[in-house]
Amino acid sequence: MMPQQTSLPTHLITGLLGSGKTTTLRQLLHQKPEHERWGIIINEFGEVDIDAATLQSQGSNDAVVSVSGGCICCSAQYGLTQAINQLLAESATNVITRLFIEPTGLGHPAKIIDTLTQSSFVRPLSLQPILCVITPQQLTPLRWQKSSVMRDLVTLSDIILLNKTDLSSADEQNIALELLQNGYPAKTQVKPTQQGWISLAEILNLEQNTDNKNRYRFTLSNSFEGFRVHQKQTTQRSKAIESSLPGVRQCLIQVVSDTSELSSIGWIFHSKIQFNRIKLKSFFTTMAPFLNRGKGLLKTGNEWQLINWSDEHLSFEDIAWRQDSRLELLFNDTIDPQKQSLKHHKDIENQLLRCISKTE
């Protein structure tokens, strides 16, 4: 019987062109423990392997492979799978302890994540928290609005390296930080830096405190903090509850301390849970008299969508997201007593269950 292979920690370093991804990778290489051997895959958009050659010139025993001739999120996606398998096969006798992948800054990273998590490799991969390198000059409101690539890079990342702060003004940095904090989900792991610097210890610490069951902290109170402006100032208390819905990793509710009235509820589902868009519309129509606000990241079909309910209007927007499905509902503070029963979490879950179309 063959011994079971341990999974290979795999790190994805994303970012726009010129953000400093390769510089960050070089900084990490300088911090590599002596007993480790890393595998590095660089995606060169053109045919000349400049970045890979730069890393190879550092003279270590690490395995550096270049995937050129296209972005590994699309035209060279098959090349990424081949490159990983080739690298692992050639390193059978000199085992790689950690894998780093740097895609080109021109493509969408979601398909790369799909490749890493769904493809078969010579050795199983374990995708670690994703690092996105971006600069304040790049992270502007106008570019955020126009660039779906930028939004996807930020959305899919676990930690943001806000690089080249020495070349940006305080106003530029504040605007960039505000964009990150006002996104959904808000980015709480943001590190302003220069020269692409981040300590390897920080990355490994994030890795150790992050598991596959809950890649993101569930911050229901923080998520709804900006929504409460239309509600009375009341004392809220939060608690985790058992959910009757399939695939729920965590369910939190908030209740008014004085009355125990349900104020908000939120769920995090396993990524395999799939929702039906038409039935979701019906769900929000039913819940509309009770809702003040609603937001979600839900898998509908093969993709994820940002669900936004506000001012009696429900919208769907495609979003790069691969970790889980999640939904949060904030309720009105004044409800018709005859309809109050629909604000019990069990009744809400019975309504939401009808929207789930796939659990495997």
For each residue, the residues with C-beta under 8 A, 3 or more apart:
1:
2:
3:
4:
5: 123 124
6:
7: 123 124 125 126
8: 39 88 96 97 98 99 123 124 125 126
9: 97 98 99 126 128 207
10: 98 99 100 101 116 125 126 127 128
11: 98 99 100 101 128 130 131 203
12: 101 103 109 112 113 116 127 128 130 131
13: 21 24 25 100 101 102 131 133
14: 21 102 103 105 109 130 131 132 133 153 156 157
15: 19 20 21 105 132 133 134 153 161 163
16: 19 105 134 135 138 149 150 153
17: 104 105 106
18: 105 135 138
19: 15 16 105 133 134 135 138 163 164
20: 15 23 24 133 135 161 163 164 195 196
21: 13 14 15 24 25 102 105 133 196
22: 25 26 42 51 54 55 102 196
23: 20 26 27 163 195 196
24: 13 20 21 27 28 131 133 161 163 196 197 198
25: 13 21 22 28 29 40 55 100 102 196
26: 22 23 29 30 54 55 58 196
27: 23 24 30 31 195 196 197 198
28: 24 25 31 32 100 198 200 203
29: 25 26 32 38 40 55 58 60 62
30: 26 27
31: 27 28 199 200
32: 28 29 36 38 60 62 200
33: 36
34:
35:
36: 32 33 97 98
37: 61 62 63 91 94 95 96 97
38: 29 32 62 63 96 97 98 99 100
39: 8 62 63 65 87 88 91 96 98 99 100
40: 25 29 52 55 62 63 64 65 99 100 101 102
41: 65 66 67 80 83 84 87 99 100 101 102
42: 22 49 51 52 55 64 65 66 67 102
43: 66 67 68 71 72 76 80 101 102 103 104
44: 47 48 49 50 51 52 66 67 68 69 104
45: 68 70 71 104 106
46: 68 69
47: 44 68 69
48: 44 68
49: 42 44 52 53 66 68
50: 44 53 54
51: 22 42 44 54 55 66 102
52: 40 42 44 49 55 56 64 65 66
53: 49 50 56 57
54: 22 26 50 51 57
55: 22 25 26 29 40 42 51 52 58 62 64
56: 52 53 64
57: 53 54
58: 26 29 55
59:
60: 29 32
61: 37 94
62: 29 32 37 38 39 40 55
63: 37 38 39 40 87 90 91 96
64: 40 42 52 55 56
65: 39 40 41 42 52 83 86 87
66: 41 42 43 44 49 51 52
67: 41 42 43 44 72 76 79 80 83
68: 43 44 45 46 47 48 49 76
69: 44 46 47 75 76 79
70: 45 74 75 76 79
71: 43 45 74 75 76 103 104 106 107
72: 43 67 76 77 79 80 103 104 107 112 115
73: 77 103 107 108 109 110 111 112
74: 70 71 77 107 108 111
75: 69 70 71
76: 43 67 68 69 70 71 72 79 80
77: 72 73 74 80 81 111 112 115
78: 81 82
79: 67 69 70 72 76 82 83
80: 41 43 67 72 76 77 83 84 101 112 115
81: 77 78 84 85 115 119 121
82: 78 79 85 86
83: 41 65 67 79 80 86 87
84: 41 80 81 87 88 99 121 122 125
85: 81 82 88 89 121 122
86: 65 82 83 89 90
87: 39 41 63 65 83 84 90 91 96 99
88: 8 39 84 85 91 92 96 121 122 123
89: 85 86 92 122
90: 63 86 87
91: 37 39 63 87 88 94 95 96
92: 88 89 95
93:
94: 37 61 91
95: 37 91 92
96: 8 37 38 39 63 87 88 91 99
97: 8 9 36 37 38
98: 8 9 10 11 36 38 39
99: 8 9 10 11 38 39 40 41 84 87 96 125
100: 10 11 13 25 28 38 39 40 41
101: 10 11 12 13 40 41 43 80 112 116
102: 13 14 21 22 25 40 41 42 43 51
103: 12 14 43 71 72 73 107 109 112
104: 17 43 44 45 71 72 107
105: 14 15 16 17 18 19 21
106: 17 45 71 149
107: 71 72 73 74 103 104 111 112 149
108: 73 74 111 148 149 152 320
109: 12 14 73 103 112 113 130 152 153 156 320
110: 73 113 114 152 156 320 321 322
111: 73 74 77 107 108 114 115
112: 12 72 73 77 80 101 103 107 109 115 116
113: 12 109 110 116 117 127 130 156 322
114: 110 111 117 118 322
115: 72 77 80 81 111 112 118 119
116: 10 12 101 112 113 119 125 127
117: 113 114 125 127 322
118: 114 115
119: 81 115 116
120:
121: 81 84 85 88 124 125
122: 84 85 88 89
123: 5 7 8 88
124: 5 7 8 121
125: 7 8 10 84 99 116 117 121
126: 7 8 9 10
127: 10 12 113 116 117 130
128: 9 10 11 12 203 207 210
129: 158 159 203 206 207 210 215
130: 11 12 14 109 113 127 156 157 158 159
131: 11 12 13 14 24 157 158 159 161 198 203
132: 14 15 153 154 156 157 159 160 161
133: 13 14 15 19 20 21 24 161 163 196
134: 15 16 19 138 139 150 153 154 160 161 162 163 176
135: 16 18 19 20 138 139 162 163 164 167 168
136: 139 162 164 165 168 169 172 173 175 176
137: 140 164 167 168 172
138: 16 18 19 134 135 143 150
139: 134 135 136 143 144 150 154 162 175 176 179 180
140: 137 143 144 172 175 176 179
141: 144 145 175 179
142: 145 146
143: 138 139 140 146 147 150
144: 139 140 141 147 150 151 179
145: 141 142
146: 142 143
147: 143 144 150 151
148: 108 151 152
149: 16 106 107 108 152 153
150: 16 134 138 139 143 144 147 153 154
151: 144 147 148 154 155 319 320
152: 108 109 110 148 149 155 156 319 320
153: 14 15 16 109 132 134 149 150 156 157 320
154: 132 134 139 150 151 157 160 180 183 187
155: 151 152 183 319 320 321
156: 14 109 110 113 130 132 152 153 320 321 322
157: 14 130 131 132 153 154 160 187
158: 129 130 131 189 206 210 215 216
159: 129 130 131 132 189 190 191 203 206
160: 132 134 154 157 180 187 189 190 191
161: 15 20 24 131 132 133 134 191 193 196 198
162: 134 135 136 139 165 173 176 177 180 190 191 192 193
163: 15 19 20 23 24 133 134 135 193 194 195 196
164: 19 20 135 136 137 167 168 194
165: 136 162 168 173 192 193 194
166: 194
167: 135 137 164
168: 135 136 137 164 165 172 173 176
169: 136 172 173
170: 173 174
171: 174 175
172: 136 137 140 168 169 175 176
173: 136 162 165 168 169 170 176 177 192
174: 170 171 177 178
175: 136 139 140 141 171 172 178 179
176: 134 136 139 140 162 168 172 173 179 180
177: 162 173 174 180 181 190
178: 174 175 181 182
179: 139 140 141 144 175 176 182 183
180: 139 154 160 162 176 177 183 186 187 190
181: 177 178 186 187
182: 178 179 186 226
183: 154 155 179 180 186 187
184: 223 295 297 306
185: 216 219 223 297 326
186: 180 181 182 183 219 222 223
187: 154 157 160 180 181 183 190
188: 217 219
189: 158 159 160 206
190: 159 160 162 177 180 187
191: 159 160 161 162 198 202
192: 162 165 173
193: 161 162 163 165 196 197 198
194: 163 164 165 166 197
195: 20 23 27 163
196: 20 21 22 23 24 25 26 27 133 161 163 193
197: 24 27 193 194
198: 24 27 28 131 161 191 193 202 203
199: 31 202 203
200: 28 31 32 203 204
201: 204 205
202: 191 198 199 205 206
203: 11 28 128 129 131 159 198 199 200 206 207
204: 200 201 207 208
205: 201 202 208 209
206: 129 158 159 189 202 203 209 210
207: 9 128 129 203 204 210
208: 204 205
209: 205 206
210: 128 129 158 206 207 214 215
211: 214 215
212: 215
213: 249
214: 210 211 217 218 249 250 268
215: 129 158 210 211 212 323 324
216: 158 185 268 323 324
217: 188 214
218: 214 250 252 266 268 326
219: 185 186 188 222 223
220: 223 224 238 252 254 264 266 328
221: 224 225 236 238 254
222: 186 219 225
223: 184 185 186 219 220 266 295 328
224: 220 221 227 228 254 264 293 328 330
225: 221 222 228
226: 182 229
227: 224 230 292 293 330
228: 224 225 231 330
229: 226
230: 227 292
231: 228 234 292 332 333
232: 333
233:
234: 231 256 257 258 263 333
235: 256 257 258
236: 221 254 255 256 257 263
237: 254 255 257
238: 220 221 252 253 254
239: 252 253 255
240: 250 251 252
241: 251 252 253 345
242: 251
243: 248 251 267 349
244: 346 349 353
245: 248 251 267 269 349 352 353 356
246: 273 356 359
247: 269 270 272 273 359
248: 243 245 251 267 268 269 270
249: 213 214 268 269 270 324
250: 214 218 240 267 268
251: 240 241 242 243 245 248 265 266 267 268 345
252: 218 220 238 239 240 241 265 266
253: 238 239 241 262 263 264 265 266 345
254: 220 221 224 236 237 238 262 263 264 265
255: 236 237 239 259 260 261 262 263
256: 234 235 236 259 260 261 263 333
257: 234 235 236 237 260
258: 234 235
259: 255 256
260: 255 256 257
261: 255 256 343
262: 253 254 255 265 331 343 344 345
263: 234 236 253 254 255 256 330 331 333
264: 220 224 253 254 328 329 330 331
265: 251 252 253 254 262 328 329 345 348
266: 218 220 223 251 252 253 326 327 328 329
267: 243 245 248 250 251 326 327 328
268: 214 216 218 248 249 250 251 324 325 326
269: 245 247 248 249 273 324 325 326 327
270: 247 248 249 273 324 325
271: 299 322 323 324 325
272: 247 299 358 359 360
273: 246 247 269 270 299 325 356 358 359
274: 299 300 301 356 357 358 359
275: 279 280 298 299 300 325 355 356 357
276: 279 280 300 355 356 357
277: 280 281 300 301 305 316
278: 281 282
279: 275 276 282 283 354 355 357
280: 275 276 277 283 284 298 300 307 314 355
281: 277 278 284 285 314
282: 278 279 285 286 354 355
283: 279 280 286 287 351 352 354 355
284: 280 281 287 288 291 294 309 314
285: 281 282 288
286: 282 283 342 351
287: 283 284 290 291 294 329 342 348 351
288: 284 285 291 309 312
289: 332 335 336 339
290: 287 331 332 335 339 342 343
291: 284 287 288 294 309 329 330 331 332
292: 227 230 231 330 331 332 333
293: 224 227 309 310 329 330
294: 284 287 291 307 308 309 310 314 327 328 329 330
295: 184 223 306 307 308 309 327 328
296: 306 307 325 326 327 328
297: 184 185 304 305 306 307 319 321 324 325 326 327
298: 275 280 304 305 307 325 326 327
299: 271 272 273 274 275 303 304 325
300: 274 275 276 277 280 303 304 305 316
301: 274 277
302:
303: 299 300 318
304: 297 298 299 300 318 319 320 321 322 325
305: 277 297 298 300 316 317 318 319
306: 184 295 296 297 316 317 318 319 321
307: 280 294 295 296 297 298 314 315 316 327
308: 294 295 314 315 317
309: 284 288 291 293 294 295 313 314 315
310: 293 294 313
311:
312: 288
313: 309 310
314: 280 281 284 294 307 308 309
315: 307 308 309
316: 277 300 305 306 307
317: 305 306 308
318: 303 304 305 306
319: 151 152 155 297 304 305 306
320: 108 109 110 151 152 153 155 156 304
321: 110 155 156 297 304 306
322: 110 113 114 117 156 271 304
323: 215 216 271
324: 215 216 249 268 269 270 271 297
325: 268 269 270 271 273 275 296 297 298 299 304
326: 185 218 266 267 268 269 296 297 298
327: 266 267 269 294 295 296 297 298 307 352
328: 220 223 224 264 265 266 267 294 295 296
329: 264 265 266 287 291 293 294 348
330: 224 227 228 263 264 291 292 293 294
331: 262 263 264 290 291 292 335 343
332: 231 289 290 291 292 335
333: 231 232 234 256 263 292
334:
335: 289 290 331 332 339 340 343
336: 289 339 340
337: 340
338:
339: 289 290 335 336 342 343
340: 335 336 337 343
341: 344 347
342: 286 287 290 339 347 348 351
343: 261 262 290 331 335 339 340 347 348
344: 262 341 347 348
345: 241 251 253 262 265 348 349
346: 244 349 350
347: 341 342 343 344 350 351
348: 265 287 329 342 343 344 345 351 352
349: 243 244 245 345 346 352 353
350: 346 347 353 354
351: 283 286 287 342 347 348 354 355
352: 245 283 327 348 349 355 356
353: 244 245 349 350 356
354: 279 282 283 350 351
355: 275 276 279 280 282 283 351 352
356: 245 246 273 274 275 276 352 353 359
357: 274 275 276 279
358: 272 273 274
359: 246 247 272 273 274 356
360: 272
